């Protein structure tokens, strides 16, 4: 891929050395869904189909909610104990008609204060990563699986994710993105329902079963700040995202 001087400047700021583009995306298709393969047990606490999503504490169907009503519900949600320690819920931000959805695991302390996902140093790096492939933060949509910050920035508990993931599914239903990018191991594994290492999930196009949306995985910006040598792999992932997104046009 030929880089513009602006893209080269962004990559330099990331500490990335540029090399050749990757080969065409290798799409990993899920197994066909049949009546025999559908489990009657709800998936992630809300049912395997986001069209049947329920908020357990409120017992309300959220699939008819628009962006405003959904955001209002998230802001007052008490479905798990995380609401007791939040400053505010972190719903999501960006273009509500975006082709690209970025999904992380949960808000951190900065996000809890500002009410917006991916702010602070990790958010700045995410912005640079997007600009490196010609995208602006304002042109994509950014959200987390969890809408409230776990105390002390600990990993989300499975039951917390189960109480919250239907909000994300409804965001996806409203957004209808052409591609989802999960940043970080926890977000990738929870949404794909796997314990496969992130290194083995990279460089493939998966499909999010609940929405049938193409889905790729990369490193979390906060991890890249701690492990800057991995930025070279993240650049490979960015090229892969750019190629995959272009193939959906």
C-alpha positions as CSV (number, residue, x, y, z in Angstrom):
1,X,0.0,0.0,0.0
2,X,1.4,3.4,-1.0
3,X,1.4,5.7,2.0
4,X,0.7,9.5,1.9
5,X,3.2,11.7,3.8
6,X,0.5,12.2,6.5
7,X,0.0,8.5,7.0
8,X,3.8,8.0,7.2
9,X,3.9,10.7,9.9
10,X,1.2,8.9,11.9
11,X,3.0,5.6,11.6
12,X,6.2,7.2,12.7
13,X,4.4,8.6,15.8
14,X,3.3,5.0,16.5
15,X,6.8,3.7,16.2
16,X,5.9,1.5,13.3
17,X,8.2,0.5,10.5
18,X,6.2,0.0,7.3
19,X,6.5,-3.1,5.1
20,X,4.4,-4.7,2.3
21,X,0.7,-5.2,2.5
22,X,-0.8,-8.6,3.4
23,X,-2.6,-11.0,1.2
24,X,-6.4,-11.1,0.7
25,X,-8.5,-11.6,3.8
26,X,-9.2,-15.2,4.8
27,X,-12.8,-15.3,5.9
28,X,-13.6,-17.8,8.7
29,X,-17.2,-18.7,8.2
30,X,-19.3,-20.0,11.1
31,X,-20.9,-23.4,11.0
32,X,-24.4,-23.3,9.3
33,X,-27.2,-22.7,11.8
34,X,-29.8,-25.4,11.7
35,X,-32.7,-26.2,14.0
36,X,-30.6,-29.0,15.5
37,X,-27.7,-26.7,16.2
38,X,-29.6,-23.9,17.9
39,X,-29.5,-24.2,21.7
40,X,-32.6,-23.3,23.7
41,X,-30.3,-21.9,26.4
42,X,-29.9,-18.1,26.2
43,X,-26.5,-17.0,25.1
44,X,-24.7,-14.4,27.2
45,X,-27.7,-13.9,29.4
46,X,-29.9,-12.4,26.6
47,X,-30.6,-15.2,24.2
48,X,-28.5,-16.2,21.2
49,X,-30.5,-13.9,18.9
50,X,-30.1,-10.2,19.6
51,X,-33.7,-9.9,18.4
52,X,-34.8,-11.7,21.6
53,X,-32.5,-9.6,23.9
54,X,-33.8,-8.8,27.3
55,X,-32.4,-6.7,30.2
56,X,-32.8,-9.1,33.1
57,X,-33.2,-6.5,35.8
58,X,-35.9,-4.7,33.8
59,X,-37.3,-7.6,31.8
60,X,-37.8,-5.3,28.8
61,X,-37.4,-6.0,25.1
62,X,-34.8,-3.5,23.8
63,X,-34.9,-4.4,20.1
64,X,-37.4,-1.6,19.3
65,X,-35.3,1.1,21.0
66,X,-33.7,3.8,18.9
67,X,-30.3,5.4,19.7
68,X,-31.8,7.9,22.1
69,X,-33.9,5.5,24.0
70,X,-31.2,2.9,24.2
71,X,-28.7,5.5,25.5
72,X,-31.3,6.5,28.1
73,X,-31.7,2.9,29.2
74,X,-28.0,2.4,29.5
75,X,-27.6,5.5,31.6
76,X,-30.0,4.2,34.2
77,X,-29.2,0.5,34.0
78,X,-29.0,-1.5,37.2
79,X,-28.7,-5.0,35.7
80,X,-25.4,-5.7,37.6
81,X,-23.6,-4.4,40.6
82,X,-21.2,-2.2,38.5
83,X,-23.8,0.6,38.4
84,X,-23.1,1.2,42.1
85,X,-19.5,2.4,41.5
86,X,-19.8,4.3,38.2
87,X,-19.6,8.0,37.7
88,X,-21.6,7.6,34.5
89,X,-22.3,4.9,32.0
90,X,-20.2,5.0,28.8
91,X,-22.6,4.3,26.0
92,X,-20.5,4.9,22.9
93,X,-19.5,7.6,20.5
94,X,-19.1,8.3,16.8
95,X,-20.9,8.2,13.5
96,X,-24.2,6.4,13.9
97,X,-24.1,5.5,10.2
98,X,-20.4,4.3,10.2
99,X,-19.2,1.3,8.2
100,X,-16.7,0.4,11.0
101,X,-17.4,-0.4,14.6
102,X,-14.6,-0.5,17.2
103,X,-15.4,-2.6,20.3
104,X,-13.4,-2.8,23.5
105,X,-14.0,-4.6,26.7
106,X,-15.0,-2.0,29.3
107,X,-14.5,1.7,30.3
108,X,-11.5,2.7,32.4
109,X,-11.1,5.5,34.9
110,X,-10.7,8.2,32.2
111,X,-13.7,6.9,30.3
112,X,-15.8,6.8,33.5
113,X,-15.0,10.4,34.1
114,X,-15.6,11.7,30.6
115,X,-18.5,9.4,29.6
116,X,-16.8,8.5,26.3
117,X,-14.9,5.3,25.3
118,X,-11.2,5.3,24.5
119,X,-10.0,8.6,25.8
120,X,-6.6,9.4,27.4
121,X,-3.4,7.9,26.1
122,X,-5.1,4.7,24.8
123,X,-7.7,6.8,23.0
124,X,-5.0,9.0,21.5
125,X,-3.2,6.0,20.1
126,X,-6.4,4.6,18.7
127,X,-7.0,7.9,16.9
128,X,-3.5,7.6,15.4
129,X,-4.1,4.0,14.4
130,X,-7.3,5.0,12.6
131,X,-5.6,8.0,10.9
132,X,-2.9,5.7,9.7
133,X,-5.4,4.0,7.4
134,X,-7.2,7.1,6.4
135,X,-10.0,7.2,9.0
136,X,-11.0,9.8,11.5
137,X,-12.4,9.0,15.0
138,X,-15.5,10.9,14.0
139,X,-16.1,8.6,10.9
140,X,-16.3,5.4,12.9
141,X,-18.4,4.2,15.9
142,X,-16.6,3.2,19.2
143,X,-18.2,1.2,22.0
144,X,-17.4,-1.3,24.7
145,X,-19.1,-4.6,25.7
146,X,-19.5,-3.2,29.2
147,X,-21.0,0.2,29.7
148,X,-19.8,0.7,33.3
149,X,-16.2,0.6,34.6
150,X,-15.2,-2.4,36.6
151,X,-13.5,-1.3,39.9
152,X,-9.8,-0.7,39.8
153,X,-9.9,-1.5,36.0
154,X,-10.1,-5.2,36.7
155,X,-11.1,-7.6,33.9
156,X,-14.9,-7.8,33.5
157,X,-16.5,-10.8,35.1
158,X,-18.4,-13.2,32.7
159,X,-21.7,-12.4,34.5
160,X,-21.2,-8.7,34.1
161,X,-20.6,-9.1,30.3
162,X,-23.7,-11.3,30.2
163,X,-25.8,-8.6,31.7
164,X,-24.6,-5.9,29.3
165,X,-23.8,-7.5,25.9
166,X,-27.4,-7.1,24.6
167,X,-26.9,-3.3,24.6
168,X,-24.0,-3.8,22.2
169,X,-26.0,-6.1,20.0
170,X,-28.7,-3.5,19.7
171,X,-26.1,-0.9,18.9
172,X,-24.9,-3.2,16.1
173,X,-28.5,-3.7,14.9
174,X,-29.0,0.1,14.7
175,X,-25.6,0.8,13.2
176,X,-25.5,-2.1,10.7
177,X,-21.7,-1.8,10.3
178,X,-19.9,-3.5,7.5
179,X,-17.0,-4.5,9.8
180,X,-16.4,-4.9,13.5
181,X,-12.9,-4.6,15.0
182,X,-12.5,-6.0,18.5
183,X,-9.5,-4.5,20.2
184,X,-8.0,-6.7,22.9
185,X,-8.1,-10.3,24.0
186,X,-11.1,-10.0,26.3
187,X,-13.4,-8.3,23.8
188,X,-12.4,-10.7,21.1
189,X,-12.8,-13.9,23.2
190,X,-16.1,-12.8,24.8
191,X,-17.8,-11.9,21.5
192,X,-16.5,-14.9,19.6
193,X,-17.2,-17.1,22.6
194,X,-13.7,-18.7,22.5
195,X,-10.6,-19.1,24.6
196,X,-8.3,-19.1,21.5
197,X,-5.3,-16.8,22.0
198,X,-5.6,-13.4,20.3
199,X,-2.4,-14.2,18.3
200,X,-4.3,-17.0,16.6
201,X,-7.5,-14.9,16.0
202,X,-5.6,-12.1,14.2
203,X,-5.3,-11.9,10.4
204,X,-8.7,-13.7,9.8
205,X,-12.2,-12.5,9.1
206,X,-14.5,-14.1,11.6
207,X,-18.3,-13.6,11.7
208,X,-20.1,-12.4,14.8
209,X,-22.8,-15.1,15.1
210,X,-25.5,-13.0,16.7
211,X,-25.5,-10.4,13.9
212,X,-23.6,-12.2,11.1
213,X,-21.3,-9.2,10.8
214,X,-17.7,-9.6,9.6
215,X,-15.4,-9.4,12.6
216,X,-11.6,-9.0,13.0
217,X,-9.3,-8.7,16.0
218,X,-6.3,-6.7,16.9
219,X,-4.4,-5.5,20.0
220,X,-5.9,-3.1,22.5
221,X,-4.2,0.3,22.4
222,X,-3.5,0.2,26.1
223,X,-1.6,-3.0,25.6
224,X,0.4,-1.4,22.7
225,X,1.4,1.3,25.1
226,X,2.8,-1.3,27.4
227,X,4.4,-3.4,24.7
228,X,5.4,-1.0,21.9
229,X,7.2,-3.7,19.9
230,X,3.8,-5.2,19.1
231,X,2.9,-2.0,17.2
232,X,4.4,-3.6,14.1
233,X,1.9,-6.4,14.3
234,X,-0.8,-3.9,15.0
235,X,0.2,-2.2,11.7
236,X,-0.3,-5.5,9.9
237,X,-3.8,-5.7,11.5
238,X,-4.6,-2.1,10.4
239,X,-3.7,-3.0,6.8
240,X,-5.9,-6.1,7.1
241,X,-8.8,-3.9,8.4
242,X,-8.4,-1.5,5.5
243,X,-8.3,-4.3,3.0
244,X,-11.3,-6.1,4.6
245,X,-13.4,-3.0,4.8
246,X,-12.6,-2.1,1.2
247,X,-13.8,-5.6,0.2
248,X,-17.2,-5.0,1.7
249,X,-17.9,-1.9,-0.4
